Amino acid sequence: MILKLALISHLVYAGGAGIDFKSSLGKQEANPIIQSADGRFSAPKYFALNGGYYAGTLAFEKKHPKLTAWMRIAAGGAHIAVAVHNFGVKK
C-alpha cells in the first residue's frame, strides 16, 4: 500500500511540476524566488527550487513514508492549480 502511494506521489509531483513549468515559460513571474532579472520566469531557479523540495522529501521518506507521499501529492496538486491559472495569463 505504501509503495503504491509513494509511486502515485512521485507521478503526481512530476506531472504537476512539468505542467507548471510549461505554463510558465516566457511569462511574467509573480513569485520573486523564481523571477529572472527582468521579472520573467527563470527555468534554472525553478528547477533548483523544485529539485530541493523533491530531494528533501526523499531524504525524509525513510522515516515518514506516508507523510512524504502526501506532501508530494499536495505539492503536485498545488503545481497543477498554478498551471491552470498560468494558462489563463497572456505572455
KOLVO-69633 format. One line per 8 residues: number of its first residue (from 1); their letters; for each residue x, y, z of N, C-alpha, C. Coordinates in steps of 0.2 Angstrom, whole numbers, plus 5000, padded with zeros to 4 digits. Layout:
BEGIN
NUM) A) X/Y/Z/X/Y/Z/X/Y/Z ~ ...;
END
This chain:
BEGIN
1) MILKLALI) 5004/4994/5000/5000/5000/5000/5004/5006/5000 ~ 5009/5006/5004/5014/5012/5005/5018/5013/4998 ~ 5020/5008/4995/5024/5008/4989/5020/5011/4984 ~ 5013/5009/4983/5009/5011/4978/5007/5019/4979 ~ 5006/5021/4985/5005/5028/4987/5012/5032/4985 ~ 5017/5029/4987/5024/5033/4985/5024/5034/4978 ~ 5023/5028/4974/5023/5029/4966/5019/5034/4964 ~ 5012/5034/4966/5007/5039/4964/5010/5046/4966;
9) SHLVYAGG) 5013/5047/4972/5015/5053/4974/5021/5056/4969 ~ 5025/5052/4967/5031/5054/4963/5028/5056/4956 ~ 5023/5052/4954/5020/5054/4947/5016/5060/4947 ~ 5012/5061/4953/5008/5067/4953/5013/5073/4954 ~ 5018/5073/4958/5023/5078/4959/5026/5080/4952 ~ 5029/5075/4949/5032/5076/4942/5028/5079/4937 ~ 5022/5076/4937/5017/5079/4932/5015/5086/4933 ~ 5013/5087/4940/5011/5094/4942/5017/5099/4940;
17) AGIDFKSS) 5023/5097/4942/5029/5102/4941/5030/5103/4934 ~ 5029/5098/4930/5030/5098/4922/5025/5103/4919 ~ 5019/5102/4921/5014/5106/4918/5014/5113/4920 ~ 5016/5114/4927/5018/5121/4929/5023/5124/4925 ~ 5029/5121/4924/5034/5123/4920/5032/5125/4913 ~ 5029/5121/4910/5026/5123/4903/5022/5129/4903 ~ 5017/5129/4908/5013/5135/4908/5016/5142/4910 ~ 5022/5141/4913/5026/5147/4915/5031/5150/4910;
25) LGKQEANP) 5033/5146/4905/5038/5148/4900/5036/5155/4897 ~ 5041/5160/4897/5040/5166/4893/5035/5171/4896 ~ 5033/5170/4902/5028/5174/4906/5031/5178/4911 ~ 5028/5183/4913/5030/5187/4919/5029/5182/4925 ~ 5033/5182/4930/5033/5178/4936/5031/5182/4942 ~ 5026/5180/4946/5024/5183/4952/5028/5181/4958 ~ 5031/5175/4958/5035/5173/4963/5042/5176/4963 ~ 5044/5180/4967/5051/5183/4967/5056/5178/4967;
33) IIQSADGR) 5055/5172/4970/5060/5167/4971/5063/5164/4964 ~ 5058/5164/4960/5059/5161/4953/5059/5166/4948 ~ 5060/5172/4949/5060/5178/4944/5067/5178/4941 ~ 5067/5180/4935/5074/5182/4932/5075/5190/4933 ~ 5080/5192/4931/5081/5200/4932/5076/5204/4929 ~ 5073/5202/4924/5068/5206/4920/5061/5204/4923 ~ 5060/5200/4928/5054/5199/4931/5050/5193/4927 ~ 5053/5190/4923/5050/5184/4919/5052/5177/4923;
41) FSAPKYFA) 5049/5172/4921/5050/5165/4924/5057/5163/4922 ~ 5061/5161/4928/5068/5158/4927/5068/5151/4928 ~ 5069/5147/4922/5069/5140/4922/5074/5137/4927 ~ 5081/5140/4927/5086/5137/4932/5084/5138/4939 ~ 5081/5143/4941/5078/5144/4948/5073/5140/4950 ~ 5068/5139/4945/5063/5134/4946/5065/5127/4947 ~ 5070/5125/4943/5072/5118/4944/5076/5117/4950 ~ 5080/5122/4952/5083/5122/4959/5079/5122/4965;
49) LNGGYYAG) 5073/5126/4964/5068/5126/4970/5065/5119/4970 ~ 5062/5117/4965/5059/5111/4965/5063/5104/4966 ~ 5069/5105/4963/5074/5099/4965/5075/5099/4972 ~ 5076/5105/4975/5077/5105/4983/5072/5102/4987 ~ 5066/5104/4985/5060/5101/4988/5059/5094/4987 ~ 5060/5091/4981/5060/5084/4980/5065/5080/4983 ~ 5071/5083/4983/5077/5080/4987/5075/5079/4994 ~ 5072/5085/4997/5070/5085/5004/5065/5079/5006;
57) TLAFEKKH) 5060/5079/5001/5055/5073/5003/5059/5066/5002 ~ 5063/5065/4998/5067/5059/4998/5071/5058/5004 ~ 5074/5063/5006/5078/5062/5012/5074/5060/5019 ~ 5068/5063/5019/5063/5062/5024/5059/5056/5024 ~ 5059/5053/5018/5055/5047/5016/5056/5041/5020 ~ 5062/5039/5022/5063/5033/5026/5060/5033/5032 ~ 5060/5039/5036/5057/5039/5042/5049/5040/5042 ~ 5047/5044/5037/5040/5045/5037/5037/5044/5030;
65) PKLTAWMR) 5037/5038/5027/5035/5037/5020/5028/5039/5018 ~ 5023/5038/5023/5016/5040/5021/5016/5048/5021 ~ 5019/5051/5026/5019/5059/5026/5022/5062/5020 ~ 5028/5059/5018/5031/5062/5012/5027/5061/5006 ~ 5024/5055/5005/5020/5054/4999/5014/5059/4999 ~ 5011/5060/5004/5006/5065/5004/5008/5072/5003 ~ 5014/5074/5006/5017/5080/5004/5018/5081/4997 ~ 5021/5076/4994/5022/5077/4986/5015/5077/4982;
73) IAAGGAHI) 5010/5074/4985/5004/5074/4981/5001/5081/4982 ~ 5001/5084/4988/4999/5091/4989/5003/5096/4985 ~ 5009/5095/4985/5013/5100/4981/5012/5099/4973 ~ 5011/5093/4971/5009/5092/4964/5003/5095/4963 ~ 4998/5094/4967/4991/5097/4966/4992/5105/4966 ~ 4996/5108/4970/4997/5115/4970/5000/5117/4963 ~ 5005/5113/4961/5008/5115/4954/5002/5115/4949 ~ 4998/5110/4949/4993/5109/4944/4988/5116/4945;
81) AVAVHNFG) 4986/5118/4951/4982/5124/4952/4986/5130/4949 ~ 4992/5130/4950/4996/5136/4947/4996/5136/4940 ~ 4997/5130/4937/4997/5129/4930/4990/5131/4927 ~ 4985/5129/4930/4978/5131/4927/4978/5139/4927 ~ 4980/5142/4932/4980/5149/4932/4984/5152/4927 ~ 4990/5149/4926/4995/5152/4921/4993/5151/4914 ~ 4989/5146/4913/4987/5145/4906/4982/5151/4904 ~ 4979/5154/4909/4974/5160/4908/4978/5166/4907;
89) VKK) 4984/5167/4909/4988/5173/4908/4992/5174/4902 ~ 4991/5179/4899/4994/5181/4892/5002/5182/4893 ~ 5006/5181/4888/5013/5182/4888/5014/5189/4888;
END
